């Protein structure tokens, strides 16, 4: 059972795992045929904080789970599909 953080000003803030991010990227690419932007990915996961979201993607980059081309939009690609 997934734990939720306390209610904030905008409602509950679910805590997503790295695998949730990987699955959201894969799912988005299958549905649309291209990679999500950071904003698209945040929408997929119900996240409103871009700072939190950017930090999680950076963590996945550093772990070698995803890669992207700096300066190119929609370039997030999953390298490992299981975290």
Secondary structure by P-SEA (a helix, b strand, c coil): cccccccccccbbbbbcaaaaaaaaaaaaaaccccccaaaaaaaaccccaaaaaaaaaaaaaaccbbbccccccccccccccc
